[in-house]
Amino acid sequence: MADFPTSGRGSSPDGAGLDRLLETEALLSARLAQAETDAAALVAEARAAAAELETRYQSELEAGIGAAAARVTADGETAVARIRADAAARAAQFRSLPASRIERLAAAVAGWVLPLPGEAP
């Protein structure tokens, strides 16, 4: 059983019981007020920690997005350079073909693409 303070008012057991009840109520009210203060401080700390984490994670996310964008840009530039190099090599190869070969290729392509007179498209 808890040891509650008493004020010593009154010599009758009923008076002492009422004093103990009032003192207990005051003690519990003080404890409740302290608990509410502690709880508010904990909530404030948690909110501050959450805000700090949110800021950190947002910064990390933005850095990750920036790095991914840089990789995509670099990959795109690499692909474009590869395509340009391939096109240049093919153009050089085409320029090195003799004129007679180019004429035969042109005729073949035209035959695939353009119907001859009297042929259905």
Backbone as XML, in Angstrom:
<?xml version="1.0"?>
<chain id="A" units="angstrom">
  <residue number="1" name="MET">
    <atom name="N" x="0.843" y="-1.173" z="0.000"/>
    <atom name="CA" x="0.000" y="0.000" z="0.000"/>
    <atom name="C" x="0.894" y="1.245" z="0.000"/>
  </residue>
  <residue number="2" name="ALA">
    <atom name="N" x="0.509" y="2.254" z="-0.767"/>
    <atom name="CA" x="1.310" y="3.468" z="-0.888"/>
    <atom name="C" x="1.277" y="4.259" z="0.398"/>
  </residue>
  <residue number="3" name="ASP">
    <atom name="N" x="2.366" y="4.948" z="0.652"/>
    <atom name="CA" x="2.475" y="5.785" z="1.835"/>
    <atom name="C" x="2.132" y="7.211" z="1.421"/>
  </residue>
  <residue number="4" name="PHE">
    <atom name="N" x="0.923" y="7.663" z="1.680"/>
    <atom name="CA" x="0.469" y="8.986" z="1.287"/>
    <atom name="C" x="0.692" y="9.959" z="2.431"/>
  </residue>
  <residue number="5" name="PRO">
    <atom name="N" x="1.096" y="11.174" z="2.072"/>
    <atom name="CA" x="1.294" y="12.171" z="3.135"/>
    <atom name="C" x="-0.046" y="12.594" z="3.747"/>
  </residue>
  <residue number="6" name="THR">
    <atom name="N" x="0.005" y="12.962" z="4.959"/>
    <atom name="CA" x="-1.207" y="13.448" z="5.634"/>
    <atom name="C" x="-0.897" y="14.798" z="6.248"/>
  </residue>
  <residue number="7" name="SER">
    <atom name="N" x="-1.946" y="15.569" z="6.385"/>
    <atom name="CA" x="-1.740" y="16.897" z="6.959"/>
    <atom name="C" x="-1.921" y="16.875" z="8.463"/>
  </residue>
  <residue number="8" name="GLY">
    <atom name="N" x="-2.501" y="15.823" z="8.946"/>
    <atom name="CA" x="-2.713" y="15.741" z="10.389"/>
    <atom name="C" x="-3.936" y="16.508" z="10.835"/>
  </residue>
  <residue number="9" name="ARG">
    <atom name="N" x="-4.718" y="17.020" z="9.889"/>
    <atom name="CA" x="-5.923" y="17.743" z="10.278"/>
    <atom name="C" x="-6.950" y="16.794" z="10.858"/>
  </residue>
  <residue number="10" name="GLY">
    <atom name="N" x="-7.509" y="17.190" z="11.887"/>
    <atom name="CA" x="-8.585" y="16.418" z="12.502"/>
    <atom name="C" x="-8.072" y="15.153" z="13.150"/>
  </residue>
  <residue number="11" name="SER">
    <atom name="N" x="-8.709" y="14.808" z="14.215"/>
    <atom name="CA" x="-8.279" y="13.615" z="14.914"/>
    <atom name="C" x="-9.141" y="12.416" z="14.553"/>
  </residue>
  <residue number="12" name="SER">
    <atom name="N" x="-10.255" y="12.674" z="13.886"/>
    <atom name="CA" x="-11.127" y="11.562" z="13.536"/>
    <atom name="C" x="-10.633" y="10.883" z="12.272"/>
  </residue>
  <residue number="13" name="PRO">
    <atom name="N" x="-10.892" y="9.626" z="12.161"/>
    <atom name="CA" x="-10.481" y="8.920" z="10.950"/>
    <atom name="C" x="-11.123" y="9.509" z="9.704"/>
  </residue>
  <residue number="14" name="ASP">
    <atom name="N" x="-12.339" y="10.035" z="9.771"/>
    <atom name="CA" x="-12.983" y="10.622" z="8.591"/>
    <atom name="C" x="-12.258" y="11.876" z="8.136"/>
  </residue>
  <residue number="15" name="GLY">
    <atom name="N" x="-11.823" y="12.712" z="9.033"/>
    <atom name="CA" x="-11.090" y="13.936" z="8.682"/>
    <atom name="C" x="-9.747" y="13.608" z="8.072"/>
  </residue>
  <residue number="16" name="ALA">
    <atom name="N" x="-9.061" y="12.634" z="8.602"/>
    <atom name="CA" x="-7.763" y="12.231" z="8.074"/>
    <atom name="C" x="-7.928" y="11.635" z="6.689"/>
  </residue>
  <residue number="17" name="GLY">
    <atom name="N" x="-8.991" y="10.878" z="6.472"/>
    <atom name="CA" x="-9.242" y="10.269" z="5.165"/>
    <atom name="C" x="-9.493" y="11.330" z="4.102"/>
  </residue>
  <residue number="18" name="LEU">
    <atom name="N" x="-10.239" y="12.351" z="4.465"/>
    <atom name="CA" x="-10.513" y="13.441" z="3.520"/>
    <atom name="C" x="-9.234" y="14.203" z="3.210"/>
  </residue>
  <residue number="19" name="ASP">
    <atom name="N" x="-8.422" y="14.454" z="4.220"/>
    <atom name="CA" x="-7.145" y="15.132" z="4.002"/>
    <atom name="C" x="-6.255" y="14.304" z="3.072"/>
  </residue>
  <residue number="20" name="ARG">
    <atom name="N" x="-6.210" y="13.019" z="3.351"/>
    <atom name="CA" x="-5.382" y="12.142" z="2.500"/>
    <atom name="C" x="-5.904" y="12.149" z="1.068"/>
  </residue>
  <residue number="21" name="LEU">
    <atom name="N" x="-7.217" y="12.147" z="0.890"/>
    <atom name="CA" x="-7.808" y="12.163" z="-0.446"/>
    <atom name="C" x="-7.457" y="13.457" z="-1.171"/>
  </residue>
  <residue number="22" name="LEU">
    <atom name="N" x="-7.552" y="14.588" z="-0.484"/>
    <atom name="CA" x="-7.223" y="15.876" z="-1.097"/>
    <atom name="C" x="-5.737" y="15.965" z="-1.454"/>
  </residue>
  <residue number="23" name="GLU">
    <atom name="N" x="-4.915" y="15.483" z="-0.549"/>
    <atom name="CA" x="-3.472" y="15.497" z="-0.822"/>
    <atom name="C" x="-3.129" y="14.561" z="-1.977"/>
  </residue>
  <residue number="24" name="THR">
    <atom name="N" x="-3.778" y="13.416" z="-2.010"/>
    <atom name="CA" x="-3.549" y="12.469" z="-3.098"/>
    <atom name="C" x="-3.990" y="13.085" z="-4.430"/>
  </residue>
  <residue number="25" name="GLU">
    <atom name="N" x="-5.143" y="13.760" z="-4.424"/>
    <atom name="CA" x="-5.624" y="14.421" z="-5.642"/>
    <atom name="C" x="-4.640" y="15.498" z="-6.097"/>
  </residue>
  <residue number="26" name="ALA">
    <atom name="N" x="-4.099" y="16.252" z="-5.172"/>
    <atom name="CA" x="-3.126" y="17.288" z="-5.517"/>
    <atom name="C" x="-1.844" y="16.658" z="-6.066"/>
  </residue>
  <residue number="27" name="LEU">
    <atom name="N" x="-1.402" y="15.584" z="-5.433"/>
    <atom name="CA" x="-0.197" y="14.881" z="-5.891"/>
    <atom name="C" x="-0.410" y="14.313" z="-7.294"/>
  </residue>
  <residue number="28" name="LEU">
    <atom name="N" x="-1.561" y="13.693" z="-7.519"/>
    <atom name="CA" x="-1.858" y="13.134" z="-8.839"/>
    <atom name="C" x="-2.000" y="14.230" z="-9.896"/>
  </residue>
  <residue number="29" name="SER">
    <atom name="N" x="-2.571" y="15.351" z="-9.511"/>
    <atom name="CA" x="-2.682" y="16.472" z="-10.447"/>
    <atom name="C" x="-1.297" y="16.988" z="-10.836"/>
  </residue>
  <residue number="30" name="ALA">
    <atom name="N" x="-0.401" y="17.069" z="-9.871"/>
    <atom name="CA" x="0.967" y="17.509" z="-10.154"/>
    <atom name="C" x="1.678" y="16.500" z="-11.057"/>
  </residue>
  <residue number="31" name="ARG">
    <atom name="N" x="1.482" y="15.216" z="-10.762"/>
    <atom name="CA" x="2.101" y="14.179" z="-11.603"/>
    <atom name="C" x="1.534" y="14.218" z="-13.026"/>
  </residue>
  <residue number="32" name="LEU">
    <atom name="N" x="0.233" y="14.433" z="-13.133"/>
    <atom name="CA" x="-0.399" y="14.525" z="-14.452"/>
    <atom name="C" x="0.154" y="15.727" z="-15.223"/>
  </residue>
  <residue number="33" name="ALA">
    <atom name="N" x="0.277" y="16.860" z="-14.558"/>
    <atom name="CA" x="0.827" y="18.051" z="-15.208"/>
    <atom name="C" x="2.254" y="17.794" z="-15.677"/>
  </residue>
  <residue number="34" name="GLN">
    <atom name="N" x="3.053" y="17.133" z="-14.842"/>
    <atom name="CA" x="4.430" y="16.813" z="-15.225"/>
    <atom name="C" x="4.444" y="15.839" z="-16.403"/>
  </residue>
  <residue number="35" name="ALA">
    <atom name="N" x="3.555" y="14.848" z="-16.368"/>
    <atom name="CA" x="3.478" y="13.868" z="-17.461"/>
    <atom name="C" x="3.071" y="14.559" z="-18.763"/>
  </residue>
  <residue number="36" name="GLU">
    <atom name="N" x="2.140" y="15.502" z="-18.688"/>
    <atom name="CA" x="1.726" y="16.238" z="-19.889"/>
    <atom name="C" x="2.878" y="17.091" z="-20.423"/>
  </residue>
  <residue number="37" name="THR">
    <atom name="N" x="3.638" y="17.701" z="-19.521"/>
    <atom name="CA" x="4.806" y="18.482" z="-19.930"/>
    <atom name="C" x="5.852" y="17.588" z="-20.583"/>
  </residue>
  <residue number="38" name="ASP">
    <atom name="N" x="6.106" y="16.438" z="-19.958"/>
    <atom name="CA" x="7.072" y="15.483" z="-20.518"/>
    <atom name="C" x="6.606" y="14.981" z="-21.883"/>
  </residue>
  <residue number="39" name="ALA">
    <atom name="N" x="5.328" y="14.676" z="-21.987"/>
    <atom name="CA" x="4.779" y="14.185" z="-23.252"/>
    <atom name="C" x="4.904" y="15.249" z="-24.341"/>
  </residue>
  <residue number="40" name="ALA">
    <atom name="N" x="4.614" y="16.493" z="-24.012"/>
    <atom name="CA" x="4.743" y="17.572" z="-24.995"/>
    <atom name="C" x="6.192" y="17.719" z="-25.442"/>
  </residue>
  <residue number="41" name="ALA">
    <atom name="N" x="7.120" y="17.583" z="-24.510"/>
    <atom name="CA" x="8.542" y="17.675" z="-24.868"/>
    <atom name="C" x="8.938" y="16.512" z="-25.775"/>
  </residue>
  <residue number="42" name="LEU">
    <atom name="N" x="8.457" y="15.312" z="-25.471"/>
    <atom name="CA" x="8.761" y="14.150" z="-26.314"/>
    <atom name="C" x="8.172" y="14.311" z="-27.715"/>
  </residue>
  <residue number="43" name="VAL">
    <atom name="N" x="6.959" y="14.822" z="-27.802"/>
    <atom name="CA" x="6.327" y="15.048" z="-29.104"/>
    <atom name="C" x="7.128" y="16.085" z="-29.887"/>
  </residue>
  <residue number="44" name="ALA">
    <atom name="N" x="7.559" y="17.137" z="-29.218"/>
    <atom name="CA" x="8.355" y="18.170" z="-29.895"/>
    <atom name="C" x="9.682" y="17.593" z="-30.392"/>
  </residue>
  <residue number="45" name="GLU">
    <atom name="N" x="10.331" y="16.774" z="-29.571"/>
    <atom name="CA" x="11.584" y="16.129" z="-29.992"/>
    <atom name="C" x="11.350" y="15.214" z="-31.184"/>
  </residue>
  <residue number="46" name="ALA">
    <atom name="N" x="10.270" y="14.434" z="-31.125"/>
    <atom name="CA" x="9.961" y="13.508" z="-32.225"/>
    <atom name="C" x="9.680" y="14.271" z="-33.507"/>
  </residue>
  <residue number="47" name="ARG">
    <atom name="N" x="8.947" y="15.369" z="-33.410"/>
    <atom name="CA" x="8.657" y="16.175" z="-34.602"/>
    <atom name="C" x="9.938" y="16.778" z="-35.171"/>
  </residue>
  <residue number="48" name="ALA">
    <atom name="N" x="10.812" y="17.254" z="-34.301"/>
    <atom name="CA" x="12.080" y="17.820" z="-34.766"/>
    <atom name="C" x="12.934" y="16.752" z="-35.429"/>
  </residue>
  <residue number="49" name="ALA">
    <atom name="N" x="12.990" y="15.567" z="-34.822"/>
    <atom name="CA" x="13.761" y="14.470" z="-35.413"/>
    <atom name="C" x="13.167" y="14.049" z="-36.748"/>
  </residue>
  <residue number="50" name="ALA">
    <atom name="N" x="11.844" y="13.991" z="-36.835"/>
    <atom name="CA" x="11.184" y="13.619" z="-38.090"/>
    <atom name="C" x="11.461" y="14.666" z="-39.167"/>
  </residue>
  <residue number="51" name="ALA">
    <atom name="N" x="11.421" y="15.933" z="-38.806"/>
    <atom name="CA" x="11.702" y="16.995" z="-39.775"/>
    <atom name="C" x="13.148" y="16.914" z="-40.252"/>
  </residue>
  <residue number="52" name="GLU">
    <atom name="N" x="14.061" y="16.628" z="-39.338"/>
    <atom name="CA" x="15.476" y="16.488" z="-39.704"/>
    <atom name="C" x="15.674" y="15.308" z="-40.650"/>
  </residue>
  <residue number="53" name="LEU">
    <atom name="N" x="15.033" y="14.181" z="-40.341"/>
    <atom name="CA" x="15.130" y="13.009" z="-41.212"/>
    <atom name="C" x="14.511" y="13.289" z="-42.574"/>
  </residue>
  <residue number="54" name="GLU">
    <atom name="N" x="13.387" y="13.970" z="-42.581"/>
    <atom name="CA" x="12.730" y="14.300" z="-43.843"/>
    <atom name="C" x="13.635" y="15.176" z="-44.703"/>
  </residue>
  <residue number="55" name="THR">
    <atom name="N" x="14.280" y="16.147" z="-44.090"/>
    <atom name="CA" x="15.204" y="17.018" z="-44.819"/>
    <atom name="C" x="16.377" y="16.211" z="-45.359"/>
  </residue>
  <residue number="56" name="ARG">
    <atom name="N" x="16.925" y="15.329" z="-44.522"/>
    <atom name="CA" x="18.061" y="14.512" z="-44.959"/>
    <atom name="C" x="17.663" y="13.589" z="-46.105"/>
  </residue>
  <residue number="57" name="TYR">
    <atom name="N" x="16.512" y="12.915" z="-45.948"/>
    <atom name="CA" x="16.071" y="11.992" z="-46.993"/>
    <atom name="C" x="15.725" y="12.743" z="-48.278"/>
  </residue>
  <residue number="58" name="GLN">
    <atom name="N" x="15.177" y="13.931" z="-48.152"/>
    <atom name="CA" x="14.874" y="14.740" z="-49.342"/>
    <atom name="C" x="16.170" y="15.108" z="-50.060"/>
  </residue>
  <residue number="59" name="SER">
    <atom name="N" x="17.189" y="15.476" z="-49.313"/>
    <atom name="CA" x="18.486" y="15.797" z="-49.910"/>
    <atom name="C" x="19.088" y="14.575" z="-50.593"/>
  </residue>
  <residue number="60" name="GLU">
    <atom name="N" x="19.001" y="13.420" z="-49.931"/>
    <atom name="CA" x="19.522" y="12.191" z="-50.528"/>
    <atom name="C" x="18.753" y="11.830" z="-51.800"/>
  </residue>
  <residue number="61" name="LEU">
    <atom name="N" x="17.430" y="12.011" z="-51.768"/>
    <atom name="CA" x="16.610" y="11.732" z="-52.942"/>
    <atom name="C" x="16.993" y="12.650" z="-54.093"/>
  </residue>
  <residue number="62" name="GLU">
    <atom name="N" x="17.142" y="13.939" z="-53.812"/>
    <atom name="CA" x="17.521" y="14.889" z="-54.855"/>
    <atom name="C" x="18.905" y="14.569" z="-55.417"/>
  </residue>
  <residue number="63" name="ALA">
    <atom name="N" x="19.825" y="14.162" z="-54.551"/>
    <atom name="CA" x="21.160" y="13.776" z="-55.019"/>
    <atom name="C" x="21.076" y="12.536" z="-55.904"/>
  </residue>
  <residue number="64" name="GLY">
    <atom name="N" x="20.263" y="11.569" z="-55.498"/>
    <atom name="CA" x="20.080" y="10.361" z="-56.294"/>
    <atom name="C" x="19.451" y="10.665" z="-57.648"/>
  </residue>
  <residue number="65" name="ILE">
    <atom name="N" x="18.472" y="11.538" z="-57.645"/>
    <atom name="CA" x="17.831" y="11.926" z="-58.904"/>
    <atom name="C" x="18.840" y="12.633" z="-59.804"/>
  </residue>
  <residue number="66" name="GLY">
    <atom name="N" x="19.643" y="13.504" z="-59.220"/>
    <atom name="CA" x="20.675" y="14.203" z="-59.995"/>
    <atom name="C" x="21.688" y="13.237" z="-60.584"/>
  </residue>
  <residue number="67" name="ALA">
    <atom name="N" x="22.112" y="12.262" z="-59.779"/>
    <atom name="CA" x="23.082" y="11.273" z="-60.267"/>
    <atom name="C" x="22.472" y="10.424" z="-61.380"/>
  </residue>
  <residue number="68" name="ALA">
    <atom name="N" x="21.219" y="10.023" z="-61.208"/>
    <atom name="CA" x="20.547" y="9.228" z="-62.243"/>
    <atom name="C" x="20.401" y="10.041" z="-63.526"/>
  </residue>
  <residue number="69" name="ALA">
    <atom name="N" x="20.043" y="11.311" z="-63.396"/>
    <atom name="CA" x="19.913" y="12.163" z="-64.578"/>
    <atom name="C" x="21.262" y="12.315" z="-65.281"/>
  </residue>
  <residue number="70" name="ALA">
    <atom name="N" x="22.320" y="12.449" z="-64.512"/>
    <atom name="CA" x="23.656" y="12.573" z="-65.112"/>
    <atom name="C" x="24.033" y="11.289" z="-65.841"/>
  </residue>
  <residue number="71" name="ARG">
    <atom name="N" x="23.706" y="10.123" z="-65.232"/>
    <atom name="CA" x="23.997" y="8.841" z="-65.894"/>
    <atom name="C" x="23.200" y="8.703" z="-67.183"/>
  </residue>
  <residue number="72" name="VAL">
    <atom name="N" x="21.925" y="9.075" z="-67.133"/>
    <atom name="CA" x="21.082" y="8.980" z="-68.327"/>
    <atom name="C" x="21.611" y="9.908" z="-69.411"/>
  </residue>
  <residue number="73" name="THR">
    <atom name="N" x="22.006" y="11.106" z="-69.044"/>
    <atom name="CA" x="22.556" y="12.048" z="-70.014"/>
    <atom name="C" x="23.844" y="11.494" z="-70.619"/>
  </residue>
  <residue number="74" name="ALA">
    <atom name="N" x="24.717" y="10.985" z="-69.767"/>
    <atom name="CA" x="25.982" y="10.422" z="-70.259"/>
    <atom name="C" x="25.728" y="9.217" z="-71.159"/>
  </residue>
  <residue number="75" name="ASP">
    <atom name="N" x="24.801" y="8.350" z="-70.757"/>
    <atom name="CA" x="24.466" y="7.185" z="-71.576"/>
    <atom name="C" x="23.889" y="7.618" z="-72.917"/>
  </residue>
  <residue number="76" name="GLY">
    <atom name="N" x="23.043" y="8.647" z="-72.891"/>
    <atom name="CA" x="22.459" y="9.164" z="-74.133"/>
    <atom name="C" x="23.528" y="9.754" z="-75.042"/>
  </residue>
  <residue number="77" name="GLU">
    <atom name="N" x="24.433" y="10.515" z="-74.446"/>
    <atom name="CA" x="25.513" y="11.107" z="-75.240"/>
    <atom name="C" x="26.418" y="10.021" z="-75.816"/>
  </residue>
  <residue number="78" name="THR">
    <atom name="N" x="26.660" y="8.970" z="-75.057"/>
    <atom name="CA" x="27.472" y="7.849" z="-75.542"/>
    <atom name="C" x="26.763" y="7.166" z="-76.710"/>
  </residue>
  <residue number="79" name="ALA">
    <atom name="N" x="25.463" y="6.944" z="-76.576"/>
    <atom name="CA" x="24.697" y="6.302" z="-77.646"/>
    <atom name="C" x="24.696" y="7.170" z="-78.901"/>
  </residue>
  <residue number="80" name="VAL">
    <atom name="N" x="24.517" y="8.470" z="-78.745"/>
    <atom name="CA" x="24.532" y="9.386" z="-79.896"/>
    <atom name="C" x="25.902" y="9.356" z="-80.563"/>
  </residue>
  <residue number="81" name="ALA">
    <atom name="N" x="26.956" y="9.375" z="-79.786"/>
    <atom name="CA" x="28.311" y="9.338" z="-80.354"/>
    <atom name="C" x="28.537" y="8.032" z="-81.111"/>
  </residue>
  <residue number="82" name="ARG">
    <atom name="N" x="28.047" y="6.930" z="-80.555"/>
    <atom name="CA" x="28.195" y="5.630" z="-81.218"/>
    <atom name="C" x="27.420" y="5.616" z="-82.546"/>
  </residue>
  <residue number="83" name="ILE">
    <atom name="N" x="26.201" y="6.150" z="-82.545"/>
    <atom name="CA" x="25.392" y="6.210" z="-83.764"/>
    <atom name="C" x="26.053" y="7.108" z="-84.807"/>
  </residue>
  <residue number="84" name="ARG">
    <atom name="N" x="26.582" y="8.240" z="-84.370"/>
    <atom name="CA" x="27.264" y="9.145" z="-85.310"/>
    <atom name="C" x="28.504" y="8.481" z="-85.918"/>
  </residue>
  <residue number="85" name="ALA">
    <atom name="N" x="29.252" y="7.785" z="-85.082"/>
    <atom name="CA" x="30.450" y="7.100" z="-85.580"/>
    <atom name="C" x="30.061" y="6.017" z="-86.582"/>
  </residue>
  <residue number="86" name="ASP">
    <atom name="N" x="29.008" y="5.275" z="-86.280"/>
    <atom name="CA" x="28.545" y="4.241" z="-87.199"/>
    <atom name="C" x="28.065" y="4.858" z="-88.510"/>
  </residue>
  <residue number="87" name="ALA">
    <atom name="N" x="27.328" y="5.953" z="-88.420"/>
    <atom name="CA" x="26.842" y="6.629" z="-89.628"/>
    <atom name="C" x="28.006" y="7.153" z="-90.453"/>
  </residue>
  <residue number="88" name="ALA">
    <atom name="N" x="28.994" y="7.727" z="-89.784"/>
    <atom name="CA" x="30.165" y="8.237" z="-90.513"/>
    <atom name="C" x="30.908" y="7.103" z="-91.198"/>
  </residue>
  <residue number="89" name="ALA">
    <atom name="N" x="31.046" y="5.960" z="-90.522"/>
    <atom name="CA" x="31.735" y="4.808" z="-91.118"/>
    <atom name="C" x="30.954" y="4.284" z="-92.313"/>
  </residue>
  <residue number="90" name="ARG">
    <atom name="N" x="29.638" y="4.213" z="-92.183"/>
    <atom name="CA" x="28.823" y="3.736" z="-93.303"/>
    <atom name="C" x="28.855" y="4.724" z="-94.465"/>
  </residue>
  <residue number="91" name="ALA">
    <atom name="N" x="28.843" y="6.021" z="-94.163"/>
    <atom name="CA" x="28.920" y="7.028" z="-95.232"/>
    <atom name="C" x="30.259" y="6.921" z="-95.949"/>
  </residue>
  <residue number="92" name="ALA">
    <atom name="N" x="31.336" y="6.733" z="-95.194"/>
    <atom name="CA" x="32.658" y="6.587" z="-95.810"/>
    <atom name="C" x="32.699" y="5.323" z="-96.666"/>
  </residue>
  <residue number="93" name="GLN">
    <atom name="N" x="32.090" y="4.258" z="-96.153"/>
    <atom name="CA" x="32.033" y="3.008" z="-96.910"/>
    <atom name="C" x="31.242" y="3.218" z="-98.211"/>
  </residue>
  <residue number="94" name="PHE">
    <atom name="N" x="30.119" y="3.925" z="-98.102"/>
    <atom name="CA" x="29.300" y="4.184" z="-99.289"/>
    <atom name="C" x="30.061" y="5.034" z="-100.302"/>
  </residue>
  <residue number="95" name="ARG">
    <atom name="N" x="30.769" y="6.067" z="-99.807"/>
    <atom name="CA" x="31.531" y="6.946" z="-100.708"/>
    <atom name="C" x="32.662" y="6.192" z="-101.416"/>
  </residue>
  <residue number="96" name="SER">
    <atom name="N" x="33.115" y="5.124" z="-100.832"/>
    <atom name="CA" x="34.208" y="4.372" z="-101.440"/>
    <atom name="C" x="33.720" y="3.373" z="-102.502"/>
  </residue>
  <residue number="97" name="LEU">
    <atom name="N" x="32.407" y="3.213" z="-102.619"/>
    <atom name="CA" x="31.871" y="2.286" z="-103.621"/>
    <atom name="C" x="32.049" y="2.864" z="-105.028"/>
  </residue>
  <residue number="98" name="PRO">
    <atom name="N" x="32.315" y="2.016" z="-106.004"/>
    <atom name="CA" x="32.409" y="2.500" z="-107.386"/>
    <atom name="C" x="31.032" y="2.958" z="-107.876"/>
  </residue>
  <residue number="99" name="ALA">
    <atom name="N" x="31.015" y="3.854" z="-108.830"/>
    <atom name="CA" x="29.776" y="4.429" z="-109.355"/>
    <atom name="C" x="28.861" y="3.338" z="-109.909"/>
  </residue>
  <residue number="100" name="SER">
    <atom name="N" x="29.412" y="2.335" z="-110.550"/>
    <atom name="CA" x="28.571" y="1.269" z="-111.116"/>
    <atom name="C" x="27.825" y="0.509" z="-110.016"/>
  </residue>
  <residue number="101" name="ARG">
    <atom name="N" x="28.491" y="0.303" z="-108.904"/>
    <atom name="CA" x="27.853" y="-0.388" z="-107.761"/>
    <atom name="C" x="26.731" y="0.471" z="-107.213"/>
  </residue>
  <residue number="102" name="ILE">
    <atom name="N" x="26.942" y="1.767" z="-107.086"/>
    <atom name="CA" x="25.927" y="2.695" z="-106.573"/>
    <atom name="C" x="24.723" y="2.688" z="-107.501"/>
  </residue>
  <residue number="103" name="GLU">
    <atom name="N" x="24.959" y="2.660" z="-108.833"/>
    <atom name="CA" x="23.847" y="2.641" z="-109.777"/>
    <atom name="C" x="23.035" y="1.360" z="-109.632"/>
  </residue>
  <residue number="104" name="ARG">
    <atom name="N" x="23.695" y="0.224" z="-109.448"/>
    <atom name="CA" x="22.974" y="-1.042" z="-109.270"/>
    <atom name="C" x="22.169" y="-1.029" z="-107.964"/>
  </residue>
  <residue number="105" name="LEU">
    <atom name="N" x="22.765" y="-0.505" z="-106.896"/>
    <atom name="CA" x="22.051" y="-0.406" z="-105.611"/>
    <atom name="C" x="20.844" y="0.513" z="-105.732"/>
  </residue>
  <residue number="106" name="ALA">
    <atom name="N" x="21.029" y="1.638" z="-106.419"/>
    <atom name="CA" x="19.925" y="2.576" z="-106.594"/>
    <atom name="C" x="18.796" y="1.926" z="-107.384"/>
  </residue>
  <residue number="107" name="ALA">
    <atom name="N" x="19.127" y="1.192" z="-108.420"/>
    <atom name="CA" x="18.099" y="0.519" z="-109.211"/>
    <atom name="C" x="17.375" y="-0.529" z="-108.375"/>
  </residue>
  <residue number="108" name="ALA">
    <atom name="N" x="18.112" y="-1.267" z="-107.560"/>
    <atom name="CA" x="17.494" y="-2.285" z="-106.709"/>
    <atom name="C" x="16.546" y="-1.654" z="-105.702"/>
  </residue>
  <residue number="109" name="VAL">
    <atom name="N" x="16.987" y="-0.586" z="-105.070"/>
    <atom name="CA" x="16.141" y="0.103" z="-104.087"/>
    <atom name="C" x="14.915" y="0.671" z="-104.765"/>
  </residue>
  <residue number="110" name="ALA">
    <atom name="N" x="15.099" y="1.286" z="-105.921"/>
    <atom name="CA" x="13.958" y="1.850" z="-106.637"/>
    <atom name="C" x="12.978" y="0.750" z="-107.020"/>
  </residue>
  <residue number="111" name="GLY">
    <atom name="N" x="13.481" y="-0.424" z="-107.377"/>
    <atom name="CA" x="12.602" y="-1.539" z="-107.716"/>
    <atom name="C" x="11.807" y="-2.022" z="-106.517"/>
  </residue>
  <residue number="112" name="TRP">
    <atom name="N" x="12.383" y="-1.970" z="-105.338"/>
    <atom name="CA" x="11.657" y="-2.387" z="-104.137"/>
    <atom name="C" x="10.601" y="-1.359" z="-103.749"/>
  </residue>
  <residue number="113" name="VAL">
    <atom name="N" x="10.934" y="-0.105" z="-103.968"/>
    <atom name="CA" x="10.083" y="0.982" z="-103.464"/>
    <atom name="C" x="9.054" y="1.427" z="-104.503"/>
  </residue>
  <residue number="114" name="LEU">
    <atom name="N" x="9.470" y="1.570" z="-105.733"/>
    <atom name="CA" x="8.588" y="2.123" z="-106.780"/>
    <atom name="C" x="8.127" y="1.017" z="-107.703"/>
  </residue>
  <residue number="115" name="PRO">
    <atom name="N" x="6.832" y="0.921" z="-107.935"/>
    <atom name="CA" x="6.355" y="-0.100" z="-108.879"/>
    <atom name="C" x="6.668" y="0.326" z="-110.318"/>
  </residue>
  <residue number="116" name="LEU">
    <atom name="N" x="6.921" y="-0.634" z="-111.115"/>
    <atom name="CA" x="7.149" y="-0.375" z="-112.539"/>
    <atom name="C" x="5.816" y="-0.119" z="-113.216"/>
  </residue>
  <residue number="117" name="PRO">
    <atom name="N" x="5.840" y="0.558" z="-114.363"/>
    <atom name="CA" x="4.570" y="0.803" z="-115.046"/>
    <atom name="C" x="3.885" y="-0.529" z="-115.340"/>
  </residue>
  <residue number="118" name="GLY">
    <atom name="N" x="2.604" y="-0.576" z="-115.033"/>
    <atom name="CA" x="1.819" y="-1.787" z="-115.247"/>
    <atom name="C" x="1.806" y="-2.718" z="-114.047"/>
  </residue>
  <residue number="119" name="GLU">
    <atom name="N" x="2.636" y="-2.492" z="-113.041"/>
    <atom name="CA" x="2.621" y="-3.326" z="-111.832"/>
    <atom name="C" x="1.703" y="-2.702" z="-110.808"/>
  </residue>
  <residue number="120" name="ALA">
    <atom name="N" x="1.058" y="-3.565" z="-110.040"/>
    <atom name="CA" x="0.199" y="-3.053" z="-108.965"/>
    <atom name="C" x="1.086" y="-2.608" z="-107.792"/>
  </residue>
  <residue number="121" name="PRO">
    <atom name="N" x="0.705" y="-1.509" z="-107.157"/>
    <atom name="CA" x="1.516" y="-1.039" z="-106.024"/>
    <atom name="C" x="1.442" y="-1.945" z="-104.821"/>
  </residue>
</chain>
